[in-house]
Amino acid sequence: MVENSRIFFDAQFDYIYFVYGLAFILLASVCIFLRQTPTQPIPWKWIALFGFLHGIFEWADLLALNLGDNEPFRYFRTILNLSSFLCLLEFGRSTTGVLHKKTIGRWVHLLFLLVVLAGYPLDGRNGINVLSRYAPGFIGTMWSVYNIIQMAHRGTVGKKSLFSLAAVTFLYALAVGVVVPDAPFWPASVLNYKTFFSTTGVPIQFVRAVLGILAAASIWSYSLSCLQRKSTDDQSKHIRTFGTRIAITLFCVLLLGWFFTNDLGKYGSQNDKAHLETIIDMYKQSINDTVTTTNNTVKCLAESPFLSRLFLSATPKSQQDANAQVDRYSGIVENSICYLMDTEGTTLASSNRKTKDSFAGKNYKQRAYFQEAMAGHPTNTIAAGLITGEPGYFSAYPVYHSDGKIVGVAVIKSLLGRSTMFHQGSNYSFLVDEHSLILLSSTPAYKNRPLSPISAEAIARVLNNKDFSVINNKPLFSHPLSDERTYNFDGKNMLFISRPIQLPGWSFAVLGSIKSIQVFRLIAITITLLITMAVIAFFIIRQKDLEYIQRITASENFLAQLINTIPNPVYYKDTQGKYLGCNTAFCEKIAKCSRDEVIGKTIADLCLTVSANTINEISGQDADLLAHPGHQTFEMTVEKVSEQNKPTYLLSKDVFRNPAGEVAGVVGVMMNITSIKQAEAERNEMQEQLWLAKKQESLNVMATSIAHSFNNILTTVLGYHELALEDLPPNSSIHKHIAEAQRAAQEAAKLSTLMLVYVGQSIATMQVVSLHELLHDKLPAILIKYIPPNVTLSIVANNTSLFIRADEQKIHTLTLDLIKNALEAIEPNNGHITLTLDAMHCTEDYLKNATMADTCLPGEYAYLEISDTGCGMDEETLSKAFDPFFTTKFPGRGMGLPTVMGIVRQHKGAIVIQTTPLAGTAFRVLFPLENPPKETPKHTA
């Protein structure tokens, strides 16, 4: 499982670096929205800068992996890496200052820089890179973890997101500050990229990429929580849905980008594969030619008729002939050594006899090719030389005597290490055996090493066969290699191809440059990057839109709440007269429906509590206002609320404009001025009452003065009449005239008495009497002579417990005057008069509509009501009804109702008049109820 994982990730390092860098660019993008504000004092800008620099650093590693690397570019990446960790350190330092109001100064960065620079003497640039991760990387990350936990404990929003971020950041601290590049000092020499990859099968870069994505998601979740705090439920749901869609979109883009990168890489691998197969084919052809030539040449040598004699005679001449033979046949095969061995394995002649590594006289009977040839089997093999260690192709053939016995072995060794096929520039070429042991390599340091791990038994077997002079058991790869797969080797992704050659068990392998694969994969990654950046840009723009919408919505909500708090109805509508909005007061007091029912309708569509004439007038005013912008005021009465409650509103209107300055509609504010109107009416009424009071006072003074002066004059007149009548005989004609004058003077005296009654200065004998007894029992006999035949009289007196404090004579006078007034209203038509006696409870509101109710308090009252079916009174007549000598009949009459008012005033009562022109009048006289008088106990003798 681990092995398969390593094989998989070896081919995906470029995409891992891409996702790694993208994760931190995404982290930076998310942190932009959490930048320091008065409401968000945490300096997220340092995390954003860390993410940006670290993302660029990982993408720089991607470029180095795919396009090649050099020392200046390595130093540039080291500076980027160090700068990003210093930003992380600054986030921890400055956040501590925000949370605890006290922190370490920025000089701490200099201290960490000195620690990092101490890595240069240890391992140069790589030492700086390692200590950058140990010092500011690990400590800065852990410092950030502490501060994030403090934020979670102190905050009220996004606590789960912050705790999740703290956990992810802690894991990232381990991944970035513990697992570091390989370095020749502890602990980097023990726990590093290679050991982690070989142990887990997962590169640490992939783990960091996943943690970076999780960190970005946690910060994103926190930012959404901050947005949701200020949002409505619908907005919060929209924000959560939008966040989920963005996450799914990014995941799908990266997944599809991975498939696209692999597919395009496979397309590009065809060129690299074809190039490497060409190299392999050339080598195979070369070695096949070498094998064929060597085999044919050694056969010809072994079958020479005179060669067997050279093995049987040990003379100088035969030795010279043998040397000549091996020299001649060695010249046929390029880069070869030709030699002859006797049946004991001792070399009798060798073409390299003049070199320091001469085979002459050496014994090779332990070599497998010699033993096979002595057994009568021509054989060939590839092996390293025992003396020189130089690998070659050995072809051995038995030498037969004429009698069929083997007398020796002829061998030609083709020197394979001198082939130009193992010098192909950036490619790594290997000649390997069946155990993957490298016999030849384009890089000499890799010789005698296995490509992949092999067992100890296989190594022992190879060493026993003497095919390899020495073996270094450290494999180039820690896992078996599969053909036509991409592996990371020496810091570069390379394509591995292996093909068998003509000799069984041997193959030719090449690790070749994958420039085409890298270019095509880089193109795919770039396309994926552009798409993801577009998605991120969309996220940023959309996030900005969400914040803008949130601010607008908050502003609208605040404006709506502000408008709704206004007790006066407020509305606004467009140029077509359709309502765009209104406040609660308008809905409740005017429209009598909800706000949603108001919006989009015109004033004619709504059942407003105003009359049709008012609606038409408002619509006309709106049209005029839109045509001629300005300010309008309009007084309107809400007529459809109830008969008793018809409030009056002052409607103030003006136009509002759109951002272009064009008239966009009408806004109106309605102010309830009912109380103002009532106060104005009450003020006018009070002024009128004051005027009437002054008028009444003037009349009282004048009437009193006239009455007393008139009485004085009439007293003198009547006195002289009495004297004259005494002096005249009764039968005198003058006596009769003087008597008539006396009667007229007496009538005039009664008139002055009535005037005194009107002003309340007449003498009254007040006692508790029964109104029922007074009027129901005694009055009908008196009234008979006053009621003409064309008028009927009804007396309704069901309540007998009507006791009032009154003067009986004045009550009779009051009743007769009211009946006379009713008769005059009916005359000359037929009619009916109703006299009602009863009691009632009078409220304050009821007494307000009564005449002379100033001194009356709410309570129980007896009332005398005289109603007629006469002509009734209009408002003007009613206002003058109690004026002295005012009449609607003919001049010279009219002291009846003023007398009634005077009597009522003396009895501390009030008068309520209900009248309708042509429909009759009802005078209801109110008297305060009194307790019935106590009966005088009878005395007994």
Order of alpha helices (4+ residues) and beta strands (2+ residues): alpha-alpha-alpha-alpha-alpha-alpha-alpha-alpha-alpha-alpha-alpha-alpha-alpha-beta-beta-alpha-beta-beta-beta-beta-beta-alpha-beta-beta-beta-alpha-beta-beta-alpha-alpha-beta-beta-beta-alpha-alpha-beta-alpha-beta-beta-alpha-beta-alpha-beta-alpha-alpha-beta-beta
